Amino acid sequence: MEEDAAVSSSFTRHTCLKLDLPVEDPKAKDAVFVKGTWFPSFFDLAISDGLDAWTCHASEAEVRLRAEQWDLPVAEYVVLAEHYLGFQQPGSKYGFEDAGNGQRRVSDTCRCSSSSYWRFRIIVY
């Protein structure tokens, strides 16, 4: 049992990012802070604008479904999500919008190849 916990923790990664956002409304926040905890088959996010905070638990089932939609293995999808939500990428367009009911939507759109775009959206509570 202790060995399983040690192996699991060796695959757990953490990121902390100040995510700069485009600002159209001068009253809007221009950055949010994103803490990610990345496991082999799921991840957790905590996001704060300095005043409020939101969390997301992307379960194994949700990650598997998203990975299938992109024709990716689960582990590769988690690595891709970590790449774009754990580290701000040049050329990516990030957003953090109101999704209603106190929820927010964090999104990233980037050009992954000459012919395809990758769009990641997740609701945080």
Backbone bond lengths (Angstrom), bond angles and torsions (degrees), N, CA, C in turn:
res aa  C-N    CA-C-N  psi(-1)  N-CA   C-N-CA  omega(-1)  CA-C   N-CA-C  phi
1 M - - - 1.449 - - 1.524 110.31 -
2 E 1.342 117.58 -48.58 1.461 120.27 178.30 1.517 110.24 -63.23
3 E 1.333 116.67 -35.11 1.457 120.77 179.65 1.525 110.13 -64.86
4 D 1.351 118.12 -40.93 1.463 121.82 177.56 1.519 110.85 -60.95
5 A 1.326 117.51 -42.04 1.462 121.35 179.48 1.521 110.57 -65.02
6 A 1.331 116.95 -38.88 1.467 120.36 179.16 1.522 110.80 -66.99
7 V 1.331 117.12 -42.25 1.463 120.67 178.34 1.515 110.04 -64.92
8 S 1.339 117.43 -44.63 1.465 121.37 179.47 1.520 111.37 -60.73
9 S 1.335 117.20 -44.01 1.461 119.75 -178.18 1.518 111.58 -68.78
10 S 1.338 117.80 -25.86 1.461 119.24 178.79 1.524 111.26 -71.10
11 F 1.321 118.01 -19.96 1.461 121.88 177.77 1.527 112.33 -96.14
12 T 1.311 117.68 -4.36 1.459 121.87 -179.56 1.522 109.12 -84.40
13 R 1.334 115.32 130.75 1.459 120.76 178.12 1.517 108.55 -121.49
14 H 1.318 116.43 153.23 1.460 122.10 179.21 1.522 108.99 -127.30
15 T 1.320 115.66 141.04 1.460 121.04 174.20 1.520 108.37 -132.01
16 C 1.302 115.65 153.75 1.455 121.88 175.00 1.521 106.70 -140.81
17 L 1.324 116.93 125.58 1.456 121.88 -169.72 1.517 110.86 -136.56
18 K 1.306 116.89 135.02 1.462 121.25 165.30 1.522 104.40 -92.64
19 L 1.323 115.90 108.59 1.460 122.03 -174.86 1.522 109.33 -94.10
20 D 1.318 116.39 109.86 1.461 121.13 178.08 1.520 109.34 -75.48
21 L 1.327 115.77 132.78 1.461 122.24 -176.98 1.520 110.10 -115.52
22 P 1.339 116.47 148.70 1.465 118.34 173.52 1.525 108.96 -69.37
23 V 1.326 117.24 142.52 1.461 120.99 -177.42 1.519 109.57 -120.64
24 E 1.341 115.73 117.15 1.463 120.96 174.14 1.523 109.87 -99.70
25 D 1.327 115.71 -35.48 1.460 122.04 179.05 1.528 108.31 -96.02
26 P 1.338 118.49 119.75 1.465 119.76 -178.05 1.527 114.05 -60.17
27 K 1.339 118.34 -19.44 1.464 121.43 178.81 1.532 111.68 -85.88
28 A 1.320 116.68 -10.15 1.461 120.85 -176.81 1.531 110.70 -78.02
29 K 1.319 115.16 154.63 1.463 120.83 175.92 1.527 108.47 -71.57
30 D 1.326 116.41 145.33 1.450 119.42 -179.71 1.523 113.30 -103.23
31 A 1.326 117.39 2.37 1.462 120.74 178.58 1.524 109.75 -157.66
32 V 1.316 115.07 152.24 1.462 122.37 169.85 1.525 106.45 -131.63
33 F 1.311 115.48 160.80 1.452 121.54 178.84 1.522 107.68 -109.33
34 V 1.323 116.26 130.39 1.462 122.03 -175.84 1.522 108.70 -121.59
35 K 1.334 115.93 119.43 1.466 121.13 173.39 1.517 106.76 -106.61
36 G 1.308 115.98 123.20 1.457 120.81 179.65 1.512 111.20 -113.93
37 T 1.320 116.04 140.55 1.458 122.42 170.77 1.520 105.43 -120.66
38 W 1.315 115.59 118.35 1.462 122.56 -169.34 1.522 110.04 -112.79
39 F 1.328 116.27 121.18 1.453 124.04 178.01 1.529 107.70 -110.43
40 P 1.330 119.47 170.48 1.463 120.03 -178.59 1.535 114.45 -59.93
41 S 1.344 118.14 -31.31 1.467 118.51 -174.34 1.529 114.45 -131.32
42 F 1.318 118.37 9.68 1.467 121.76 176.27 1.516 108.07 -162.22
43 F 1.344 116.66 175.13 1.460 119.76 178.03 1.515 110.61 -154.95
44 D 1.327 114.85 161.34 1.460 123.21 176.39 1.523 108.15 -123.64
45 L 1.330 116.02 142.94 1.458 121.61 175.71 1.517 109.17 -126.64
46 A 1.307 116.39 142.79 1.464 123.16 169.82 1.521 105.31 -126.72
47 I 1.331 116.59 126.42 1.461 121.77 -175.42 1.520 108.81 -126.17
48 S 1.323 115.98 136.89 1.462 120.82 178.26 1.520 109.64 -138.87
49 D 1.331 115.03 143.64 1.466 120.07 173.38 1.527 110.25 -101.23
50 G 1.320 117.14 10.09 1.457 122.36 -178.77 1.517 112.54 96.15
51 L 1.321 117.03 -17.21 1.459 121.84 178.69 1.525 110.50 -117.48
52 D 1.315 116.31 -47.68 1.461 122.61 179.78 1.526 109.10 -116.49
53 A 1.334 115.68 164.69 1.458 120.83 179.16 1.520 109.68 -139.14
54 W 1.322 115.56 149.69 1.453 122.84 -179.99 1.521 107.81 -136.81
55 T 1.337 116.51 154.13 1.459 120.90 177.84 1.517 110.21 -130.70
56 C 1.312 114.32 159.45 1.458 121.14 176.29 1.518 107.99 -145.62
57 H 1.307 116.12 133.66 1.460 121.59 170.92 1.521 105.93 -115.44
58 A 1.318 116.61 105.26 1.464 121.22 176.71 1.526 106.60 -84.95
59 S 1.332 115.58 100.10 1.464 121.35 -174.19 1.527 111.45 -68.13
60 E 1.332 115.15 166.11 1.463 120.12 177.73 1.525 110.72 -57.37
61 A 1.340 117.27 -40.86 1.471 120.46 -179.42 1.525 111.10 -65.21
62 E 1.341 117.33 -43.36 1.467 120.83 179.50 1.527 111.05 -65.40
63 V 1.315 116.36 -42.50 1.464 120.35 179.63 1.525 110.08 -65.73
64 R 1.329 117.68 -41.74 1.464 121.10 178.56 1.524 110.63 -60.26
65 L 1.342 116.95 -43.73 1.463 121.27 179.38 1.528 110.93 -61.71
66 R 1.329 117.46 -47.58 1.471 121.35 178.88 1.527 111.01 -62.37
67 A 1.324 116.84 -42.09 1.465 120.64 179.42 1.529 110.34 -61.76
68 E 1.328 116.87 -41.81 1.469 120.55 177.64 1.519 111.16 -62.33
69 Q 1.338 117.61 -38.81 1.463 121.09 178.89 1.525 111.58 -62.85
70 W 1.318 116.96 -28.37 1.470 121.96 -179.81 1.527 112.13 -100.29
71 D 1.332 117.05 5.06 1.471 121.79 -177.30 1.528 111.85 54.13
72 L 1.323 115.45 44.59 1.459 121.70 179.82 1.519 109.94 -121.46
73 P 1.323 117.73 148.95 1.461 119.44 168.80 1.533 108.68 -64.95
74 V 1.317 116.86 151.20 1.465 121.62 -177.29 1.527 111.32 -55.30
75 A 1.321 117.06 -47.61 1.469 120.20 -177.67 1.527 111.15 -60.25
76 E 1.320 117.49 -38.70 1.466 120.93 179.23 1.531 110.87 -68.19
77 Y 1.332 116.98 -37.45 1.464 120.62 177.36 1.534 110.75 -63.65
78 V 1.335 117.14 -43.16 1.467 120.56 179.08 1.530 109.92 -62.86
79 V 1.326 117.58 -41.82 1.468 120.98 178.27 1.525 110.29 -62.87
80 L 1.331 117.54 -41.08 1.463 121.51 178.52 1.530 110.84 -65.18
81 A 1.331 117.15 -43.73 1.466 120.68 177.55 1.525 110.16 -61.49
82 E 1.324 116.99 -42.69 1.467 120.38 178.19 1.528 110.69 -62.94
83 H 1.307 116.95 -40.11 1.467 121.32 -179.43 1.525 111.10 -59.23
84 Y 1.339 117.30 -41.78 1.464 120.60 -175.40 1.525 114.15 -93.29
85 L 1.329 118.01 -24.28 1.467 120.21 179.88 1.525 112.72 -106.37
86 G 1.306 117.34 -8.21 1.454 120.86 177.43 1.515 112.86 -101.89
87 F 1.329 115.72 -18.19 1.462 121.83 -177.76 1.520 107.76 -144.69
88 Q 1.320 118.10 123.79 1.467 120.25 -179.52 1.525 108.68 -65.62
89 Q 1.330 115.23 128.50 1.452 120.75 -176.36 1.524 111.17 -103.74
90 P 1.331 117.44 131.84 1.462 119.61 175.53 1.527 109.32 -61.69
91 G 1.288 116.87 141.62 1.459 120.93 179.48 1.516 114.04 86.40
92 S 1.322 117.74 -8.52 1.461 120.94 177.31 1.519 109.30 -89.14
93 K 1.318 115.27 146.77 1.466 120.76 175.90 1.526 107.32 -109.00
94 Y 1.319 116.07 113.25 1.456 121.71 -178.22 1.519 110.23 -99.17
95 G 1.323 116.05 151.22 1.449 121.55 176.16 1.518 110.48 -142.49
96 F 1.320 115.36 155.83 1.466 121.80 176.55 1.514 105.84 -146.36
97 E 1.338 116.19 94.86 1.456 121.63 -171.06 1.522 112.21 -116.08
98 D 1.318 114.78 159.33 1.459 122.75 174.62 1.523 108.54 -67.79
99 A 1.327 116.85 129.16 1.459 122.14 177.89 1.528 110.95 -111.83
100 G 1.349 117.52 9.17 1.461 121.63 179.62 1.516 112.70 85.13
101 N 1.313 116.03 159.05 1.473 123.18 177.12 1.526 113.39 54.64
102 G 1.323 117.69 33.77 1.456 120.70 179.21 1.513 114.24 77.80
103 Q 1.320 116.84 4.37 1.455 121.61 -179.95 1.526 109.95 -95.58
104 R 1.319 115.92 157.22 1.458 122.35 176.95 1.526 108.24 -128.79
105 R 1.308 115.80 155.77 1.461 121.62 177.82 1.529 107.48 -117.31
106 V 1.318 116.33 122.11 1.463 120.69 173.22 1.525 106.42 -100.69
107 S 1.324 115.87 134.28 1.459 119.04 -176.80 1.520 110.60 -139.20
108 D 1.306 114.15 157.54 1.455 122.16 176.26 1.517 107.29 -144.15
109 T 1.297 116.03 131.30 1.458 121.37 173.83 1.518 106.94 -124.27
110 C 1.312 115.84 126.40 1.461 119.39 179.92 1.517 109.48 -142.12
111 R 1.291 114.99 158.59 1.461 121.06 175.36 1.523 106.80 -90.26
112 C 1.322 116.46 112.22 1.464 120.70 -176.36 1.521 112.33 -88.31
113 S 1.304 116.39 -27.20 1.458 121.18 176.23 1.521 106.69 -150.79
114 S 1.293 116.65 -178.76 1.465 119.02 -176.82 1.519 112.70 -64.12
115 S 1.329 117.20 -20.62 1.462 118.77 -175.82 1.523 114.80 -122.44
116 S 1.328 118.60 -1.08 1.463 117.85 -176.55 1.525 111.75 -132.75
117 Y 1.315 114.06 150.06 1.459 122.23 176.09 1.512 108.26 -114.73
118 W 1.306 116.67 145.55 1.453 122.25 175.37 1.508 106.95 -110.06
119 R 1.312 117.45 126.04 1.463 121.46 179.03 1.513 107.92 -122.56
120 F 1.312 115.06 123.26 1.452 121.31 179.61 1.512 107.85 -116.78
121 R 1.323 116.80 124.71 1.469 121.07 176.02 1.510 108.20 -132.51
122 I 1.314 115.08 137.80 1.457 119.38 177.88 1.521 108.94 -145.30
123 I 1.312 115.85 140.63 1.465 121.82 178.47 1.521 108.13 -90.68
124 V 1.329 115.65 133.33 1.460 120.63 176.13 1.521 108.36 -117.59
125 Y 1.327 116.66 146.75 1.459 123.06 -175.32 1.501 110.70 -109.03
